[in-house]
Amino acid sequence: MSKFDDVVDRCKTQLDKQKVSYDETALRGVAKSLGPSIYNKDSLLVAASDKAEMDKIKTNFLIGKMGCKPSDDLDGILSKAVETIGRSNTQKLRPAFYYILAQQLGKVNTYK
């Protein structure tokens, strides 16, 4: 199994555990869009308690890739995603987290 497939499988397991339905093609698209960062242990995980990281996700992903506006309730969107993936889950996989964000925004098809 390739490293990419291993990361996707881990994301699928995480989404299944949280009972989040997903489209595997779109999930693979999200993972692919993150490039080589998914192969680095630190960048693979989202530190939801780190304000600087959440601000980067707002700027780079929600505004930059998903087309949200700064006036949108970005903190609410992020908070809902954290709850969905499990606030106590210390291993929030970035592709799974970003998939949940795209799903909330109705933009999963962007990754198909």
N, CA, C and O atoms as CSV, one atom per row, in Angstrom:
chain,resi,resn,atom,element,x,y,z
A,1,MET,N,N,0.847,-1.170,0.000
A,1,MET,CA,C,0.000,0.000,0.000
A,1,MET,C,C,0.900,1.243,0.000
A,1,MET,O,O,1.905,1.293,0.709
A,2,SER,N,N,0.529,2.231,-0.795
A,2,SER,CA,C,1.316,3.456,-0.870
A,2,SER,C,C,1.097,4.305,0.385
A,2,SER,O,O,0.130,4.109,1.122
A,3,LYS,N,N,2.007,5.246,0.611
A,3,LYS,CA,C,1.865,6.151,1.757
A,3,LYS,C,C,0.575,6.967,1.621
A,3,LYS,O,O,-0.124,7.211,2.604
A,4,PHE,N,N,0.272,7.381,0.391
A,4,PHE,CA,C,-0.949,8.149,0.158
A,4,PHE,C,C,-2.177,7.338,0.557
A,4,PHE,O,O,-3.051,7.832,1.268
A,5,ASP,N,N,-2.236,6.091,0.096
A,5,ASP,CA,C,-3.379,5.224,0.432
A,5,ASP,C,C,-3.472,4.985,1.942
A,5,ASP,O,O,-4.566,4.890,2.499
A,6,ASP,N,N,-2.317,4.890,2.590
A,6,ASP,CA,C,-2.308,4.710,4.037
A,6,ASP,C,C,-2.938,5.924,4.737
A,6,ASP,O,O,-3.732,5.757,5.662
A,7,VAL,N,N,-2.592,7.128,4.307
A,7,VAL,CA,C,-3.162,8.344,4.902
A,7,VAL,C,C,-4.666,8.385,4.656
A,7,VAL,O,O,-5.437,8.686,5.568
A,8,VAL,N,N,-5.085,8.086,3.433
A,8,VAL,CA,C,-6.517,8.094,3.109
A,8,VAL,C,C,-7.261,7.063,3.956
A,8,VAL,O,O,-8.353,7.341,4.453
A,9,ASP,N,N,-6.681,5.888,4.122
A,9,ASP,CA,C,-7.318,4.860,4.954
A,9,ASP,C,C,-7.455,5.318,6.405
A,9,ASP,O,O,-8.475,5.063,7.045
A,10,ARG,N,N,-6.446,5.982,6.916
A,10,ARG,CA,C,-6.519,6.511,8.283
A,10,ARG,C,C,-7.628,7.548,8.397
A,10,ARG,O,O,-8.344,7.594,9.398
A,11,CYS,N,N,-7.768,8.381,7.368
A,11,CYS,CA,C,-8.840,9.398,7.360
A,11,CYS,C,C,-10.211,8.725,7.305
A,11,CYS,O,O,-11.137,9.137,8.003
A,12,LYS,N,N,-10.335,7.702,6.484
A,12,LYS,CA,C,-11.606,6.984,6.390
A,12,LYS,C,C,-11.976,6.376,7.739
A,12,LYS,O,O,-13.133,6.433,8.155
A,13,THR,N,N,-10.999,5.800,8.414
A,13,THR,CA,C,-11.235,5.223,9.733
A,13,THR,C,C,-11.694,6.306,10.707
A,13,THR,O,O,-12.626,6.094,11.483
A,14,GLN,N,N,-11.043,7.457,10.665
A,14,GLN,CA,C,-11.414,8.548,11.568
A,14,GLN,C,C,-12.830,9.048,11.276
A,14,GLN,O,O,-13.608,9.279,12.202
A,15,LEU,N,N,-13.163,9.214,10.005
A,15,LEU,CA,C,-14.505,9.669,9.640
A,15,LEU,C,C,-15.556,8.618,10.000
A,15,LEU,O,O,-16.638,8.962,10.477
A,16,ASP,N,N,-15.246,7.347,9.776
A,16,ASP,CA,C,-16.171,6.273,10.150
A,16,ASP,C,C,-16.426,6.283,11.656
A,16,ASP,O,O,-17.565,6.138,12.101
A,17,LYS,N,N,-15.369,6.455,12.427
A,17,LYS,CA,C,-15.490,6.453,13.887
A,17,LYS,C,C,-16.419,7.574,14.355
A,17,LYS,O,O,-17.155,7.407,15.328
A,18,GLN,N,N,-16.384,8.704,13.671
A,18,GLN,CA,C,-17.233,9.838,14.046
A,18,GLN,C,C,-18.582,9.815,13.318
A,18,GLN,O,O,-19.384,10.740,13.441
A,19,LYS,N,N,-18.812,8.737,12.559
A,19,LYS,CA,C,-20.062,8.555,11.817
A,19,LYS,C,C,-20.320,9.694,10.824
A,19,LYS,O,O,-21.445,10.166,10.663
A,20,VAL,N,N,-19.234,10.116,10.165
A,20,VAL,CA,C,-19.317,11.139,9.126
A,20,VAL,C,C,-19.357,10.413,7.784
A,20,VAL,O,O,-18.434,9.670,7.450
A,21,SER,N,N,-20.415,10.627,7.023
A,21,SER,CA,C,-20.466,10.011,5.694
A,21,SER,C,C,-19.510,10.778,4.779
A,21,SER,O,O,-19.317,11.984,4.932
A,22,TYR,N,N,-18.927,10.071,3.844
A,22,TYR,CA,C,-17.956,10.715,2.954
A,22,TYR,C,C,-17.966,10.051,1.588
A,22,TYR,O,O,-18.381,8.903,1.429
A,23,ASP,N,N,-17.502,10.802,0.620
A,23,ASP,CA,C,-17.299,10.314,-0.732
A,23,ASP,C,C,-15.795,10.064,-0.860
A,23,ASP,O,O,-14.998,10.995,-0.744
A,24,GLU,N,N,-15.413,8.827,-1.095
A,24,GLU,CA,C,-13.990,8.487,-1.103
A,24,GLU,C,C,-13.216,9.250,-2.176
A,24,GLU,O,O,-12.074,9.647,-1.943
A,25,THR,N,N,-13.816,9.460,-3.338
A,25,THR,CA,C,-13.138,10.205,-4.397
A,25,THR,C,C,-12.838,11.628,-3.943
A,25,THR,O,O,-11.744,12.143,-4.177
A,26,ALA,N,N,-13.804,12.258,-3.298
A,26,ALA,CA,C,-13.603,13.621,-2.802
A,26,ALA,C,C,-12.582,13.639,-1.668
A,26,ALA,O,O,-11.752,14.545,-1.599
A,27,LEU,N,N,-12.635,12.654,-0.784
A,27,LEU,CA,C,-11.667,12.580,0.311
A,27,LEU,C,C,-10.257,12.443,-0.251
A,27,LEU,O,O,-9.328,13.089,0.234
A,28,ARG,N,N,-10.096,11.611,-1.266
A,28,ARG,CA,C,-8.795,11.457,-1.913
A,28,ARG,C,C,-8.373,12.780,-2.560
A,28,ARG,O,O,-7.192,13.129,-2.554
A,29,GLY,N,N,-9.334,13.508,-3.114
A,29,GLY,CA,C,-9.042,14.806,-3.722
A,29,GLY,C,C,-8.554,15.814,-2.691
A,29,GLY,O,O,-7.620,16.572,-2.950
A,30,VAL,N,N,-9.186,15.822,-1.525
A,30,VAL,CA,C,-8.753,16.713,-0.446
A,30,VAL,C,C,-7.324,16.360,-0.045
A,30,VAL,O,O,-6.471,17.239,0.075
A,31,ALA,N,N,-7.070,15.074,0.159
A,31,ALA,CA,C,-5.728,14.638,0.567
A,31,ALA,C,C,-4.697,15.015,-0.491
A,31,ALA,O,O,-3.608,15.484,-0.159
A,32,LYS,N,N,-5.033,14.814,-1.747
A,32,LYS,CA,C,-4.111,15.145,-2.842
A,32,LYS,C,C,-3.819,16.642,-2.881
A,32,LYS,O,O,-2.692,17.053,-3.157
A,33,SER,N,N,-4.839,17.456,-2.602
A,33,SER,CA,C,-4.659,18.910,-2.657
A,33,SER,C,C,-3.715,19.417,-1.570
A,33,SER,O,O,-3.179,20.520,-1.680
A,34,LEU,N,N,-3.512,18.629,-0.534
A,34,LEU,CA,C,-2.621,19.031,0.557
A,34,LEU,C,C,-1.161,18.732,0.247
A,34,LEU,O,O,-0.269,19.135,0.994
A,35,GLY,N,N,-0.918,18.031,-0.848
A,35,GLY,CA,C,0.450,17.780,-1.290
A,35,GLY,C,C,1.266,16.967,-0.308
A,35,GLY,O,O,0.726,16.164,0.454
A,36,PRO,N,N,2.572,17.180,-0.331
A,36,PRO,CA,C,3.465,16.368,0.507
A,36,PRO,C,C,3.319,16.615,2.004
A,36,PRO,O,O,3.896,15.880,2.805
A,37,SER,N,N,2.566,17.626,2.394
A,37,SER,CA,C,2.405,17.904,3.828
A,37,SER,C,C,1.762,16.731,4.568
A,37,SER,O,O,1.952,16.582,5.776
A,38,ILE,N,N,1.005,15.899,3.853
A,38,ILE,CA,C,0.332,14.781,4.526
A,38,ILE,C,C,1.293,13.661,4.908
A,38,ILE,O,O,0.907,12.726,5.609
A,39,TYR,N,N,2.542,13.748,4.453
A,39,TYR,CA,C,3.511,12.715,4.787
A,39,TYR,C,C,4.380,13.111,5.983
A,39,TYR,O,O,5.212,12.324,6.435
A,40,ASN,N,N,4.189,14.312,6.488
A,40,ASN,CA,C,4.922,14.794,7.652
A,40,ASN,C,C,4.006,14.682,8.859
A,40,ASN,O,O,2.886,15.194,8.839
A,41,LYS,N,N,4.464,14.026,9.893
A,41,LYS,CA,C,3.613,13.759,11.060
A,41,LYS,C,C,3.021,15.039,11.652
A,41,LYS,O,O,1.842,15.065,12.007
A,42,ASP,N,N,3.821,16.095,11.761
A,42,ASP,CA,C,3.325,17.338,12.359
A,42,ASP,C,C,2.296,18.030,11.471
A,42,ASP,O,O,1.262,18.483,11.962
A,43,SER,N,N,2.565,18.114,10.186
A,43,SER,CA,C,1.641,18.830,9.308
A,43,SER,C,C,0.421,17.988,8.943
A,43,SER,O,O,-0.567,18.528,8.446
A,44,LEU,N,N,0.470,16.689,9.176
A,44,LEU,CA,C,-0.685,15.837,8.918
A,44,LEU,C,C,-1.795,16.081,9.934
A,44,LEU,O,O,-2.973,15.875,9.644
A,45,LEU,N,N,-1.404,16.520,11.121
A,45,LEU,CA,C,-2.372,16.708,12.197
A,45,LEU,C,C,-2.759,18.173,12.357
A,45,LEU,O,O,-1.938,19.068,12.156
A,46,VAL,N,N,-4.009,18.408,12.719
A,46,VAL,CA,C,-4.512,19.755,12.988
A,46,VAL,C,C,-4.497,19.974,14.495
A,46,VAL,O,O,-5.048,19.181,15.259
A,47,ALA,N,N,-3.856,21.063,14.910
A,47,ALA,CA,C,-3.848,21.442,16.327
A,47,ALA,C,C,-4.974,22.447,16.534
A,47,ALA,O,O,-4.767,23.656,16.430
A,48,ALA,N,N,-6.155,21.942,16.825
A,48,ALA,CA,C,-7.343,22.791,16.919
A,48,ALA,C,C,-7.266,23.776,18.081
A,48,ALA,O,O,-7.981,24.778,18.082
A,49,SER,N,N,-6.428,23.514,19.054
A,49,SER,CA,C,-6.314,24.432,20.190
A,49,SER,C,C,-5.299,25.544,19.935
A,49,SER,O,O,-5.134,26.436,20.768
A,50,ASP,N,N,-4.617,25.496,18.788
A,50,ASP,CA,C,-3.617,26.497,18.434
A,50,ASP,C,C,-4.274,27.581,17.584
A,50,ASP,O,O,-4.614,27.352,16.423
A,51,LYS,N,N,-4.449,28.765,18.174
A,51,LYS,CA,C,-5.132,29.860,17.484
A,51,LYS,C,C,-4.443,30.222,16.170
A,51,LYS,O,O,-5.113,30.498,15.175
A,52,ALA,N,N,-3.118,30.223,16.159
A,52,ALA,CA,C,-2.383,30.566,14.943
A,52,ALA,C,C,-2.697,29.574,13.819
A,52,ALA,O,O,-2.862,29.965,12.663
A,53,GLU,N,N,-2.774,28.305,14.165
A,53,GLU,CA,C,-3.088,27.302,13.141
A,53,GLU,C,C,-4.521,27.464,12.633
A,53,GLU,O,O,-4.775,27.361,11.433
A,54,MET,N,N,-5.433,27.713,13.531
A,54,MET,CA,C,-6.828,27.895,13.109
A,54,MET,C,C,-6.969,29.152,12.242
A,54,MET,O,O,-7.772,29.173,11.309
A,55,ASP,N,N,-6.195,30.193,12.543
A,55,ASP,CA,C,-6.203,31.400,11.713
A,55,ASP,C,C,-5.665,31.097,10.312
A,55,ASP,O,O,-6.174,31.620,9.321
A,56,LYS,N,N,-4.632,30.247,10.236
A,56,LYS,CA,C,-4.088,29.839,8.929
A,56,LYS,C,C,-5.127,29.065,8.128
A,56,LYS,O,O,-5.268,29.267,6.922
A,57,ILE,N,N,-5.851,28.179,8.802
A,57,ILE,CA,C,-6.890,27.403,8.124
A,57,ILE,C,C,-7.977,28.338,7.606
A,57,ILE,O,O,-8.473,28.166,6.492
A,58,LYS,N,N,-8.341,29.319,8.409
A,58,LYS,CA,C,-9.336,30.313,7.956
A,58,LYS,C,C,-8.859,31.007,6.689
A,58,LYS,O,O,-9.580,31.071,5.693
A,59,THR,N,N,-7.632,31.527,6.737
A,59,THR,CA,C,-7.096,32.312,5.625
A,59,THR,C,C,-6.815,31.460,4.396
A,59,THR,O,O,-7.261,31.780,3.294
A,60,ASN,N,N,-6.082,30.384,4.588
A,60,ASN,CA,C,-5.620,29.598,3.440
A,60,ASN,C,C,-6.673,28.653,2.876
A,60,ASN,O,O,-6.769,28.487,1.660
A,61,PHE,N,N,-7.457,28.037,3.743
A,61,PHE,CA,C,-8.411,27.051,3.250
A,61,PHE,C,C,-9.811,27.636,3.091
A,61,PHE,O,O,-10.380,27.611,1.999
A,62,LEU,N,N,-10.359,28.160,4.177
A,62,LEU,CA,C,-11.749,28.636,4.095
A,62,LEU,C,C,-11.895,29.821,3.142
A,62,LEU,O,O,-12.806,29.842,2.315
A,63,ILE,N,N,-11.011,30.797,3.254
A,63,ILE,CA,C,-11.104,31.971,2.383
A,63,ILE,C,C,-10.426,31.691,1.041
A,63,ILE,O,O,-11.006,31.934,-0.018
A,64,GLY,N,N,-9.196,31.179,1.093
A,64,GLY,CA,C,-8.413,30.965,-0.124
A,64,GLY,C,C,-8.951,29.902,-1.062
A,64,GLY,O,O,-9.066,30.139,-2.264
A,65,LYS,N,N,-9.283,28.737,-0.530
A,65,LYS,CA,C,-9.722,27.629,-1.384
A,65,LYS,C,C,-11.233,27.471,-1.464
A,65,LYS,O,O,-11.770,27.134,-2.519
A,66,MET,N,N,-11.917,27.713,-0.352
A,66,MET,CA,C,-13.366,27.488,-0.326
A,66,MET,C,C,-14.178,28.734,-0.696
A,66,MET,O,O,-15.395,28.657,-0.866
A,67,GLY,N,N,-13.508,29.869,-0.818
A,67,GLY,CA,C,-14.197,31.082,-1.254
A,67,GLY,C,C,-15.059,31.754,-0.195
A,67,GLY,O,O,-15.934,32.554,-0.527
A,68,CYS,N,N,-14.827,31.443,1.061
A,68,CYS,CA,C,-15.565,32.122,2.129
A,68,CYS,C,C,-15.113,33.578,2.203
A,68,CYS,O,O,-14.038,33.940,1.726
A,69,LYS,N,N,-15.944,34.382,2.800
A,69,LYS,CA,C,-15.611,35.785,3.014
A,69,LYS,C,C,-15.217,35.963,4.483
A,69,LYS,O,O,-15.721,35.253,5.353
A,70,PRO,N,N,-14.316,36.910,4.756
A,70,PRO,CA,C,-13.928,37.142,6.148
A,70,PRO,C,C,-15.123,37.475,7.040
A,70,PRO,O,O,-15.071,37.266,8.252
A,71,SER,N,N,-16.184,37.985,6.453
A,71,SER,CA,C,-17.371,38.336,7.238
A,71,SER,C,C,-18.227,37.113,7.585
A,71,SER,O,O,-19.121,37.206,8.426
A,72,ASP,N,N,-17.961,35.964,6.943
A,72,ASP,CA,C,-18.693,34.737,7.273
A,72,ASP,C,C,-18.310,34.296,8.697
A,72,ASP,O,O,-17.284,34.718,9.229
A,73,ASP,N,N,-19.128,33.462,9.288
A,73,ASP,CA,C,-18.847,32.968,10.642
A,73,ASP,C,C,-17.792,31.854,10.577
A,73,ASP,O,O,-18.097,30.681,10.791
A,74,LEU,N,N,-16.565,32.240,10.281
A,74,LEU,CA,C,-15.496,31.263,10.112
A,74,LEU,C,C,-15.175,30.543,11.418
A,74,LEU,O,O,-14.885,29.346,11.413
A,75,ASP,N,N,-15.226,31.258,12.522
A,75,ASP,CA,C,-14.977,30.607,13.812
A,75,ASP,C,C,-16.046,29.562,14.102
A,75,ASP,O,O,-15.744,28.494,14.635
A,76,GLY,N,N,-17.281,29.860,13.758
A,76,GLY,CA,C,-18.369,28.905,13.950
A,76,GLY,C,C,-18.198,27.671,13.078
A,76,GLY,O,O,-18.452,26.551,13.520
A,77,ILE,N,N,-17.766,27.880,11.834
A,77,ILE,CA,C,-17.527,26.769,10.908
A,77,ILE,C,C,-16.425,25.867,11.461
A,77,ILE,O,O,-16.563,24.644,11.478
A,78,LEU,N,N,-15.336,26.479,11.909
A,78,LEU,CA,C,-14.228,25.700,12.484
A,78,LEU,C,C,-14.652,24.970,13.745
A,78,LEU,O,O,-14.300,23.806,13.940
A,79,SER,N,N,-15.398,25.639,14.596
A,79,SER,CA,C,-15.846,25.035,15.850
A,79,SER,C,C,-16.726,23.817,15.587
A,79,SER,O,O,-16.599,22.794,16.259
A,80,LYS,N,N,-17.609,23.934,14.614
A,80,LYS,CA,C,-18.485,22.811,14.271
A,80,LYS,C,C,-17.663,21.628,13.741
A,80,LYS,O,O,-17.953,20.475,14.058
A,81,ALA,N,N,-16.640,21.921,12.936
A,81,ALA,CA,C,-15.781,20.854,12.408
A,81,ALA,C,C,-15.021,20.163,13.533
A,81,ALA,O,O,-14.864,18.942,13.522
A,82,VAL,N,N,-14.548,20.944,14.507
A,82,VAL,CA,C,-13.835,20.371,15.656
A,82,VAL,C,C,-14.776,19.461,16.437
A,82,VAL,O,O,-14.379,18.372,16.852
A,83,GLU,N,N,-16.000,19.888,16.638
A,83,GLU,CA,C,-16.980,19.053,17.347
A,83,GLU,C,C,-17.275,17.770,16.566
A,83,GLU,O,O,-17.389,16.691,17.146
A,84,THR,N,N,-17.395,17.903,15.252
A,84,THR,CA,C,-17.708,16.744,14.404
A,84,THR,C,C,-16.610,15.694,14.462
A,84,THR,O,O,-16.893,14.502,14.579
A,85,ILE,N,N,-15.366,16.130,14.382
A,85,ILE,CA,C,-14.247,15.181,14.371
A,85,ILE,C,C,-13.895,14.715,15.781
A,85,ILE,O,O,-13.165,13.739,15.956
A,86,GLY,N,N,-14.415,15.414,16.777
A,86,GLY,CA,C,-14.198,15.024,18.166
A,86,GLY,C,C,-13.216,15.942,18.869
A,86,GLY,O,O,-12.008,15.868,18.646
A,87,ARG,N,N,-13.745,16.803,19.712
A,87,ARG,CA,C,-12.895,17.776,20.410
A,87,ARG,C,C,-11.788,17.079,21.193
A,87,ARG,O,O,-10.664,17.579,21.245
A,88,SER,N,N,-12.086,15.939,21.800
A,88,SER,CA,C,-11.078,15.246,22.613
A,88,SER,C,C,-10.119,14.416,21.756
A,88,SER,O,O,-9.133,13.886,22.268
A,89,ASN,N,N,-10.397,14.304,20.481
A,89,ASN,CA,C,-9.525,13.565,19.572
A,89,ASN,C,C,-8.249,14.379,19.359
A,89,ASN,O,O,-8.290,15.451,18.756
A,90,THR,N,N,-7.133,13.881,19.845
A,90,THR,CA,C,-5.874,14.620,19.722
A,90,THR,C,C,-5.162,14.345,18.403
A,90,THR,O,O,-4.116,14.936,18.134
A,91,GLN,N,N,-5.702,13.472,17.593
A,91,GLN,CA,C,-5.086,13.114,16.311
A,91,GLN,C,C,-6.012,13.494,15.154
A,91,GLN,O,O,-6.403,12.636,14.363
A,92,LYS,N,N,-6.357,14.757,15.057
A,92,LYS,CA,C,-7.249,15.218,13.988
A,92,LYS,C,C,-6.465,15.246,12.678
A,92,LYS,O,O,-5.605,16.104,12.476
A,93,LEU,N,N,-6.768,14.314,11.806
A,93,LEU,CA,C,-6.053,14.226,10.542
A,93,LEU,C,C,-6.507,15.350,9.612
A,93,LEU,O,O,-7.703,15.547,9.397
A,94,ARG,N,N,-5.544,16.078,9.068
A,94,ARG,CA,C,-5.840,17.257,8.258
A,94,ARG,C,C,-6.774,16.960,7.076
A,94,ARG,O,O,-7.735,17.704,6.880
A,95,PRO,N,N,-6.536,15.908,6.281
A,95,PRO,CA,C,-7.469,15.667,5.175
A,95,PRO,C,C,-8.903,15.414,5.652
A,95,PRO,O,O,-9.853,15.879,5.021
A,96,ALA,N,N,-9.065,14.691,6.746
A,96,ALA,CA,C,-10.407,14.430,7.280
A,96,ALA,C,C,-11.034,15.725,7.785
A,96,ALA,O,O,-12.217,15.974,7.552
A,97,PHE,N,N,-10.253,16.547,8.471
A,97,PHE,CA,C,-10.744,17.817,8.999
A,97,PHE,C,C,-11.155,18.744,7.863
A,97,PHE,O,O,-12.220,19.359,7.921
A,98,TYR,N,N,-10.327,18.850,6.838
A,98,TYR,CA,C,-10.647,19.706,5.693
A,98,TYR,C,C,-11.856,19.163,4.929
A,98,TYR,O,O,-12.663,19.935,4.409
A,99,TYR,N,N,-11.980,17.843,4.862
A,99,TYR,CA,C,-13.151,17.249,4.217
A,99,TYR,C,C,-14.418,17.673,4.955
A,99,TYR,O,O,-15.410,18.048,4.329
A,100,ILE,N,N,-14.385,17.615,6.270
A,100,ILE,CA,C,-15.545,18.024,7.067
A,100,ILE,C,C,-15.875,19.490,6.812
A,100,ILE,O,O,-17.045,19.852,6.688
A,101,LEU,N,N,-14.853,20.331,6.734
A,101,LEU,CA,C,-15.087,21.751,6.445
A,101,LEU,C,C,-15.752,21.918,5.074
A,101,LEU,O,O,-16.733,22.649,4.941
A,102,ALA,N,N,-15.215,21.239,4.064
A,102,ALA,CA,C,-15.793,21.328,2.718
A,102,ALA,C,C,-17.224,20.812,2.710
A,102,ALA,O,O,-18.087,21.370,2.032
A,103,GLN,N,N,-17.474,19.753,3.457
A,103,GLN,CA,C,-18.811,19.176,3.552
A,103,GLN,C,C,-19.788,20.172,4.174
A,103,GLN,O,O,-20.908,20.332,3.689
A,104,GLN,N,N,-19.368,20.836,5.239
A,104,GLN,CA,C,-20.218,21.838,5.888
A,104,GLN,C,C,-20.584,22.967,4.926
A,104,GLN,O,O,-21.694,23.496,4.966
A,105,LEU,N,N,-19.644,23.322,4.069
A,105,LEU,CA,C,-19.852,24.432,3.134
A,105,LEU,C,C,-20.551,23.989,1.852
A,105,LEU,O,O,-20.828,24.811,0.979
A,106,GLY,N,N,-20.834,22.697,1.737
A,106,GLY,CA,C,-21.482,22.181,0.533
A,106,GLY,C,C,-20.572,22.210,-0.684
A,106,GLY,O,O,-21.044,22.346,-1.812
A,107,LYS,N,N,-19.260,22.082,-0.459
A,107,LYS,CA,C,-18.296,22.191,-1.555
A,107,LYS,C,C,-17.445,20.933,-1.729
A,107,LYS,O,O,-16.330,21.004,-2.247
A,108,VAL,N,N,-17.961,19.800,-1.304
A,108,VAL,CA,C,-17.226,18.556,-1.458
A,108,VAL,C,C,-16.978,18.244,-2.929
A,108,VAL,O,O,-15.934,17.689,-3.272
A,109,ASN,N,N,-17.915,18.590,-3.797
A,109,ASN,CA,C,-17.769,18.299,-5.216
A,109,ASN,C,C,-16.582,19.013,-5.848
A,109,ASN,O,O,-16.157,18.649,-6.945
A,110,THR,N,N,-16.046,20.016,-5.176
A,110,THR,CA,C,-14.852,20.715,-5.644
A,110,THR,C,C,-13.691,19.729,-5.775
A,110,THR,O,O,-12.785,19.936,-6.582
A,111,TYR,N,N,-13.721,18.680,-4.995
A,111,TYR,CA,C,-12.607,17.730,-4.935
A,111,TYR,C,C,-12.857,16.444,-5.706
A,111,TYR,O,O,-12.053,15.516,-5.611
A,112,LYS,N,N,-13.932,16.358,-6.458
A,112,LYS,CA,C,-14.194,15.141,-7.238
A,112,LYS,C,C,-13.523,15.218,-8.587
A,112,LYS,O,O,-13.630,14.286,-9.384
